[in-house]
Amino acid sequence: MIKLPHINSENLFNKVKIIIASFFFFFISCKQKTTLLDPYEAGWKGKKVCEILQDNAKLRVLKCTFPPGVGHEKHYHNTHFGYTITGSKFKITNSAGVKEVDVPTGSDFSNEGVTTHEVLNIGNTTAAFLIIEPK
């Protein structure tokens, strides 16, 4: 007959709790953290391109202005609706690659969820947008 050593169940239980807690904290620490700024905080070469027109408990409204040659450093957007006050031509860089897009005056856009991109006004006119973010 094989004789097994006595196992202290309380000690074993405490070791199992420590192992489970260690795995939990390891996986939490592996969560990807973003260092990107939101559209208001992000600017272009150290200068702001957006101003806050409204900020309350339900929404935030930004007006972002891009003269020719000015862009918006890589940043993230939460769910939002956008309206083009004055359009121009933009180079847009995102996870899908780089593309050039004519953005006409009066156009609108929206997204659900978080998106990231960088933009540069490569046109000849100053562009301006309203960005409406629900909270």
mmCIF file of the C-alpha atoms, coordinates in Angstrom:
data_MODEL
# 
_entry.id   MODEL 
# 
loop_
_atom_site.group_PDB 
_atom_site.id 
_atom_site.type_symbol 
_atom_site.label_atom_id 
_atom_site.label_alt_id 
_atom_site.label_comp_id 
_atom_site.label_asym_id 
_atom_site.label_entity_id 
_atom_site.label_seq_id 
_atom_site.pdbx_PDB_ins_code 
_atom_site.Cartn_x 
_atom_site.Cartn_y 
_atom_site.Cartn_z 
_atom_site.occupancy 
_atom_site.B_iso_or_equiv 
_atom_site.pdbx_formal_charge 
_atom_site.auth_seq_id 
_atom_site.auth_comp_id 
_atom_site.auth_asym_id 
_atom_site.auth_atom_id 
_atom_site.pdbx_PDB_model_num 
ATOM 1   C CA . MET A 1 1   ? 0.000   0.000  0.000   1.00 0.00 ? 1   MET A CA 1 
ATOM 2   C CA . ILE A 1 2   ? 1.252   3.485  -0.913  1.00 0.00 ? 2   ILE A CA 1 
ATOM 3   C CA . LYS A 1 3   ? 1.174   5.960  1.892   1.00 0.00 ? 3   LYS A CA 1 
ATOM 4   C CA . LEU A 1 4   ? 0.363   9.552  0.810   1.00 0.00 ? 4   LEU A CA 1 
ATOM 5   C CA . PRO A 1 5   ? 1.549   12.502 2.831   1.00 0.00 ? 5   PRO A CA 1 
ATOM 6   C CA . HIS A 1 6   ? -1.054  14.395 4.784   1.00 0.00 ? 6   HIS A CA 1 
ATOM 7   C CA . ILE A 1 7   ? -2.314  17.407 2.798   1.00 0.00 ? 7   ILE A CA 1 
ATOM 8   C CA . ASN A 1 8   ? -3.500  20.415 4.704   1.00 0.00 ? 8   ASN A CA 1 
ATOM 9   C CA . SER A 1 9   ? -6.672  21.380 2.803   1.00 0.00 ? 9   SER A CA 1 
ATOM 10  C CA . GLU A 1 10  ? -6.631  24.973 4.062   1.00 0.00 ? 10  GLU A CA 1 
ATOM 11  C CA . ASN A 1 11  ? -3.037  25.444 2.892   1.00 0.00 ? 11  ASN A CA 1 
ATOM 12  C CA . LEU A 1 12  ? -3.859  23.885 -0.493  1.00 0.00 ? 12  LEU A CA 1 
ATOM 13  C CA . PHE A 1 13  ? -6.919  26.123 -0.880  1.00 0.00 ? 13  PHE A CA 1 
ATOM 14  C CA . ASN A 1 14  ? -4.810  29.235 -0.150  1.00 0.00 ? 14  ASN A CA 1 
ATOM 15  C CA . LYS A 1 15  ? -2.223  28.183 -2.778  1.00 0.00 ? 15  LYS A CA 1 
ATOM 16  C CA . VAL A 1 16  ? -4.980  27.668 -5.364  1.00 0.00 ? 16  VAL A CA 1 
ATOM 17  C CA . LYS A 1 17  ? -6.398  31.134 -4.586  1.00 0.00 ? 17  LYS A CA 1 
ATOM 18  C CA . ILE A 1 18  ? -2.944  32.687 -5.072  1.00 0.00 ? 18  ILE A CA 1 
ATOM 19  C CA . ILE A 1 19  ? -2.485  30.908 -8.411  1.00 0.00 ? 19  ILE A CA 1 
ATOM 20  C CA . ILE A 1 20  ? -5.928  31.991 -9.665  1.00 0.00 ? 20  ILE A CA 1 
ATOM 21  C CA . ALA A 1 21  ? -5.332  35.594 -8.540  1.00 0.00 ? 21  ALA A CA 1 
ATOM 22  C CA . SER A 1 22  ? -1.923  35.597 -10.268 1.00 0.00 ? 22  SER A CA 1 
ATOM 23  C CA . PHE A 1 23  ? -3.463  34.478 -13.566 1.00 0.00 ? 23  PHE A CA 1 
ATOM 24  C CA . PHE A 1 24  ? -6.239  37.061 -13.226 1.00 0.00 ? 24  PHE A CA 1 
ATOM 25  C CA . PHE A 1 25  ? -3.795  39.944 -12.688 1.00 0.00 ? 25  PHE A CA 1 
ATOM 26  C CA . PHE A 1 26  ? -1.548  38.682 -15.487 1.00 0.00 ? 26  PHE A CA 1 
ATOM 27  C CA . PHE A 1 27  ? -4.402  38.738 -17.998 1.00 0.00 ? 27  PHE A CA 1 
ATOM 28  C CA . ILE A 1 28  ? -5.669  42.120 -16.790 1.00 0.00 ? 28  ILE A CA 1 
ATOM 29  C CA . SER A 1 29  ? -2.181  43.589 -17.208 1.00 0.00 ? 29  SER A CA 1 
ATOM 30  C CA . CYS A 1 30  ? -2.037  42.213 -20.780 1.00 0.00 ? 30  CYS A CA 1 
ATOM 31  C CA . LYS A 1 31  ? -5.085  44.242 -21.780 1.00 0.00 ? 31  LYS A CA 1 
ATOM 32  C CA . GLN A 1 32  ? -4.118  46.592 -24.607 1.00 0.00 ? 32  GLN A CA 1 
ATOM 33  C CA . LYS A 1 33  ? -3.972  50.190 -23.442 1.00 0.00 ? 33  LYS A CA 1 
ATOM 34  C CA . THR A 1 34  ? -4.325  53.050 -25.862 1.00 0.00 ? 34  THR A CA 1 
ATOM 35  C CA . THR A 1 35  ? -2.008  56.008 -25.680 1.00 0.00 ? 35  THR A CA 1 
ATOM 36  C CA . LEU A 1 36  ? -3.937  57.807 -28.408 1.00 0.00 ? 36  LEU A CA 1 
ATOM 37  C CA . LEU A 1 37  ? -5.693  61.071 -27.706 1.00 0.00 ? 37  LEU A CA 1 
ATOM 38  C CA . ASP A 1 38  ? -9.321  61.870 -28.443 1.00 0.00 ? 38  ASP A CA 1 
ATOM 39  C CA . PRO A 1 39  ? -10.118 64.350 -31.266 1.00 0.00 ? 39  PRO A CA 1 
ATOM 40  C CA . TYR A 1 40  ? -10.141 67.398 -28.980 1.00 0.00 ? 40  TYR A CA 1 
ATOM 41  C CA . GLU A 1 41  ? -6.861  66.521 -27.258 1.00 0.00 ? 41  GLU A CA 1 
ATOM 42  C CA . ALA A 1 42  ? -5.101  65.559 -30.494 1.00 0.00 ? 42  ALA A CA 1 
ATOM 43  C CA . GLY A 1 43  ? -3.784  68.375 -32.617 1.00 0.00 ? 43  GLY A CA 1 
ATOM 44  C CA . TRP A 1 44  ? -1.299  68.944 -35.401 1.00 0.00 ? 44  TRP A CA 1 
ATOM 45  C CA . LYS A 1 45  ? 2.361   69.702 -34.714 1.00 0.00 ? 45  LYS A CA 1 
ATOM 46  C CA . GLY A 1 46  ? 1.560   70.819 -31.176 1.00 0.00 ? 46  GLY A CA 1 
ATOM 47  C CA . LYS A 1 47  ? -1.379  73.072 -32.072 1.00 0.00 ? 47  LYS A CA 1 
ATOM 48  C CA . LYS A 1 48  ? -5.085  72.437 -31.424 1.00 0.00 ? 48  LYS A CA 1 
ATOM 49  C CA . VAL A 1 49  ? -7.325  71.944 -34.451 1.00 0.00 ? 49  VAL A CA 1 
ATOM 50  C CA . CYS A 1 50  ? -10.611 71.444 -32.571 1.00 0.00 ? 50  CYS A CA 1 
ATOM 51  C CA . GLU A 1 51  ? -12.578 73.634 -30.192 1.00 0.00 ? 51  GLU A CA 1 
ATOM 52  C CA . ILE A 1 52  ? -15.410 72.586 -27.894 1.00 0.00 ? 52  ILE A CA 1 
ATOM 53  C CA . LEU A 1 53  ? -18.696 74.240 -28.827 1.00 0.00 ? 53  LEU A CA 1 
ATOM 54  C CA . GLN A 1 54  ? -20.847 72.324 -26.329 1.00 0.00 ? 54  GLN A CA 1 
ATOM 55  C CA . ASP A 1 55  ? -20.085 69.868 -23.550 1.00 0.00 ? 55  ASP A CA 1 
ATOM 56  C CA . ASN A 1 56  ? -22.794 68.635 -21.221 1.00 0.00 ? 56  ASN A CA 1 
ATOM 57  C CA . ALA A 1 57  ? -24.014 65.405 -19.621 1.00 0.00 ? 57  ALA A CA 1 
ATOM 58  C CA . LYS A 1 58  ? -25.532 64.127 -22.897 1.00 0.00 ? 58  LYS A CA 1 
ATOM 59  C CA . LEU A 1 59  ? -23.129 65.188 -25.665 1.00 0.00 ? 59  LEU A CA 1 
ATOM 60  C CA . ARG A 1 60  ? -19.974 66.961 -26.742 1.00 0.00 ? 60  ARG A CA 1 
ATOM 61  C CA . VAL A 1 61  ? -19.809 69.023 -29.933 1.00 0.00 ? 61  VAL A CA 1 
ATOM 62  C CA . LEU A 1 62  ? -16.469 69.898 -31.516 1.00 0.00 ? 62  LEU A CA 1 
ATOM 63  C CA . LYS A 1 63  ? -15.633 72.174 -34.418 1.00 0.00 ? 63  LYS A CA 1 
ATOM 64  C CA . CYS A 1 64  ? -12.416 71.078 -36.101 1.00 0.00 ? 64  CYS A CA 1 
ATOM 65  C CA . THR A 1 65  ? -10.705 73.312 -38.691 1.00 0.00 ? 65  THR A CA 1 
ATOM 66  C CA . PHE A 1 66  ? -7.963  72.264 -41.113 1.00 0.00 ? 66  PHE A CA 1 
ATOM 67  C CA . PRO A 1 67  ? -6.279  74.831 -43.376 1.00 0.00 ? 67  PRO A CA 1 
ATOM 68  C CA . PRO A 1 68  ? -4.384  73.393 -46.376 1.00 0.00 ? 68  PRO A CA 1 
ATOM 69  C CA . GLY A 1 69  ? -1.371  71.402 -45.170 1.00 0.00 ? 69  GLY A CA 1 
ATOM 70  C CA . VAL A 1 70  ? -2.798  70.922 -41.678 1.00 0.00 ? 70  VAL A CA 1 
ATOM 71  C CA . GLY A 1 71  ? -4.018  67.608 -40.335 1.00 0.00 ? 71  GLY A CA 1 
ATOM 72  C CA . HIS A 1 72  ? -5.001  65.759 -37.219 1.00 0.00 ? 72  HIS A CA 1 
ATOM 73  C CA . GLU A 1 73  ? -2.401  63.478 -35.615 1.00 0.00 ? 73  GLU A CA 1 
ATOM 74  C CA . LYS A 1 74  ? -3.399  59.868 -35.083 1.00 0.00 ? 74  LYS A CA 1 
ATOM 75  C CA . HIS A 1 75  ? -6.290  59.815 -32.615 1.00 0.00 ? 75  HIS A CA 1 
ATOM 76  C CA . TYR A 1 76  ? -9.339  57.804 -31.671 1.00 0.00 ? 76  TYR A CA 1 
ATOM 77  C CA . HIS A 1 77  ? -13.055 58.514 -31.978 1.00 0.00 ? 77  HIS A CA 1 
ATOM 78  C CA . ASN A 1 78  ? -15.812 57.030 -29.894 1.00 0.00 ? 78  ASN A CA 1 
ATOM 79  C CA . THR A 1 79  ? -19.264 56.763 -31.477 1.00 0.00 ? 79  THR A CA 1 
ATOM 80  C CA . HIS A 1 80  ? -19.987 60.054 -33.242 1.00 0.00 ? 80  HIS A CA 1 
ATOM 81  C CA . PHE A 1 81  ? -21.787 61.895 -36.044 1.00 0.00 ? 81  PHE A CA 1 
ATOM 82  C CA . GLY A 1 82  ? -19.907 64.380 -38.203 1.00 0.00 ? 82  GLY A CA 1 
ATOM 83  C CA . TYR A 1 83  ? -20.986 67.140 -40.569 1.00 0.00 ? 83  TYR A CA 1 
ATOM 84  C CA . THR A 1 84  ? -18.744 68.881 -43.124 1.00 0.00 ? 84  THR A CA 1 
ATOM 85  C CA . ILE A 1 85  ? -19.176 72.668 -42.886 1.00 0.00 ? 85  ILE A CA 1 
ATOM 86  C CA . THR A 1 86  ? -16.608 73.252 -45.653 1.00 0.00 ? 86  THR A CA 1 
ATOM 87  C CA . GLY A 1 87  ? -14.916 70.429 -47.497 1.00 0.00 ? 87  GLY A CA 1 
ATOM 88  C CA . SER A 1 88  ? -11.526 69.777 -49.041 1.00 0.00 ? 88  SER A CA 1 
ATOM 89  C CA . LYS A 1 89  ? -9.348  66.855 -50.155 1.00 0.00 ? 89  LYS A CA 1 
ATOM 90  C CA . PHE A 1 90  ? -7.808  64.677 -47.429 1.00 0.00 ? 90  PHE A CA 1 
ATOM 91  C CA . LYS A 1 91  ? -5.210  61.976 -47.067 1.00 0.00 ? 91  LYS A CA 1 
ATOM 92  C CA . ILE A 1 92  ? -6.571  59.524 -44.486 1.00 0.00 ? 92  ILE A CA 1 
ATOM 93  C CA . THR A 1 93  ? -4.389  56.916 -42.808 1.00 0.00 ? 93  THR A CA 1 
ATOM 94  C CA . ASN A 1 94  ? -6.018  54.139 -40.780 1.00 0.00 ? 94  ASN A CA 1 
ATOM 95  C CA . SER A 1 95  ? -5.683  50.403 -40.186 1.00 0.00 ? 95  SER A CA 1 
ATOM 96  C CA . ALA A 1 96  ? -6.905  49.727 -43.753 1.00 0.00 ? 96  ALA A CA 1 
ATOM 97  C CA . GLY A 1 97  ? -4.070  51.799 -45.254 1.00 0.00 ? 97  GLY A CA 1 
ATOM 98  C CA . VAL A 1 98  ? -3.781  55.234 -46.859 1.00 0.00 ? 98  VAL A CA 1 
ATOM 99  C CA . LYS A 1 99  ? -6.314  56.815 -49.196 1.00 0.00 ? 99  LYS A CA 1 
ATOM 100 C CA . GLU A 1 100 ? -7.089  60.220 -50.670 1.00 0.00 ? 100 GLU A CA 1 
ATOM 101 C CA . VAL A 1 101 ? -10.680 61.364 -50.365 1.00 0.00 ? 101 VAL A CA 1 
ATOM 102 C CA . ASP A 1 102 ? -12.606 64.392 -51.616 1.00 0.00 ? 102 ASP A CA 1 
ATOM 103 C CA . VAL A 1 103 ? -14.856 65.454 -48.728 1.00 0.00 ? 103 VAL A CA 1 
ATOM 104 C CA . PRO A 1 104 ? -17.606 67.702 -50.104 1.00 0.00 ? 104 PRO A CA 1 
ATOM 105 C CA . THR A 1 105 ? -19.229 70.565 -48.212 1.00 0.00 ? 105 THR A CA 1 
ATOM 106 C CA . GLY A 1 106 ? -22.500 69.429 -46.637 1.00 0.00 ? 106 GLY A CA 1 
ATOM 107 C CA . SER A 1 107 ? -21.551 65.758 -46.396 1.00 0.00 ? 107 SER A CA 1 
ATOM 108 C CA . ASP A 1 108 ? -21.970 63.794 -43.198 1.00 0.00 ? 108 ASP A CA 1 
ATOM 109 C CA . PHE A 1 109 ? -20.429 60.700 -41.676 1.00 0.00 ? 109 PHE A CA 1 
ATOM 110 C CA . SER A 1 110 ? -20.843 58.553 -38.585 1.00 0.00 ? 110 SER A CA 1 
ATOM 111 C CA . ASN A 1 111 ? -19.506 55.503 -36.864 1.00 0.00 ? 111 ASN A CA 1 
ATOM 112 C CA . GLU A 1 112 ? -20.527 53.147 -34.089 1.00 0.00 ? 112 GLU A CA 1 
ATOM 113 C CA . GLY A 1 113 ? -17.728 52.101 -31.774 1.00 0.00 ? 113 GLY A CA 1 
ATOM 114 C CA . VAL A 1 114 ? -14.122 53.190 -31.560 1.00 0.00 ? 114 VAL A CA 1 
ATOM 115 C CA . THR A 1 115 ? -12.116 54.111 -34.674 1.00 0.00 ? 115 THR A CA 1 
ATOM 116 C CA . THR A 1 116 ? -8.591  55.462 -35.115 1.00 0.00 ? 116 THR A CA 1 
ATOM 117 C CA . HIS A 1 117 ? -7.026  57.481 -37.934 1.00 0.00 ? 117 HIS A CA 1 
ATOM 118 C CA . GLU A 1 118 ? -4.780  60.352 -38.949 1.00 0.00 ? 118 GLU A CA 1 
ATOM 119 C CA . VAL A 1 119 ? -5.843  62.933 -41.537 1.00 0.00 ? 119 VAL A CA 1 
ATOM 120 C CA . LEU A 1 120 ? -4.081  65.619 -43.583 1.00 0.00 ? 120 LEU A CA 1 
ATOM 121 C CA . ASN A 1 121 ? -5.749  68.335 -45.658 1.00 0.00 ? 121 ASN A CA 1 
ATOM 122 C CA . ILE A 1 122 ? -4.059  68.019 -49.057 1.00 0.00 ? 122 ILE A CA 1 
ATOM 123 C CA . GLY A 1 123 ? -6.578  70.292 -50.783 1.00 0.00 ? 123 GLY A CA 1 
ATOM 124 C CA . ASN A 1 124 ? -6.490  74.012 -51.519 1.00 0.00 ? 124 ASN A CA 1 
ATOM 125 C CA . THR A 1 125 ? -9.307  75.091 -49.184 1.00 0.00 ? 125 THR A CA 1 
ATOM 126 C CA . THR A 1 126 ? -9.731  75.263 -45.415 1.00 0.00 ? 126 THR A CA 1 
ATOM 127 C CA . ALA A 1 127 ? -11.999 72.472 -44.221 1.00 0.00 ? 127 ALA A CA 1 
ATOM 128 C CA . ALA A 1 128 ? -14.198 72.584 -41.127 1.00 0.00 ? 128 ALA A CA 1 
ATOM 129 C CA . PHE A 1 129 ? -16.234 69.847 -39.448 1.00 0.00 ? 129 PHE A CA 1 
ATOM 130 C CA . LEU A 1 130 ? -18.705 69.471 -36.605 1.00 0.00 ? 130 LEU A CA 1 
ATOM 131 C CA . ILE A 1 131 ? -18.174 66.316 -34.555 1.00 0.00 ? 131 ILE A CA 1 
ATOM 132 C CA . ILE A 1 132 ? -21.105 65.344 -32.301 1.00 0.00 ? 132 ILE A CA 1 
ATOM 133 C CA . GLU A 1 133 ? -20.344 62.710 -29.658 1.00 0.00 ? 133 GLU A CA 1 
ATOM 134 C CA . PRO A 1 134 ? -23.110 61.248 -27.497 1.00 0.00 ? 134 PRO A CA 1 
ATOM 135 C CA . LYS A 1 135 ? -22.116 60.427 -23.922 1.00 0.00 ? 135 LYS A CA 1 
# 
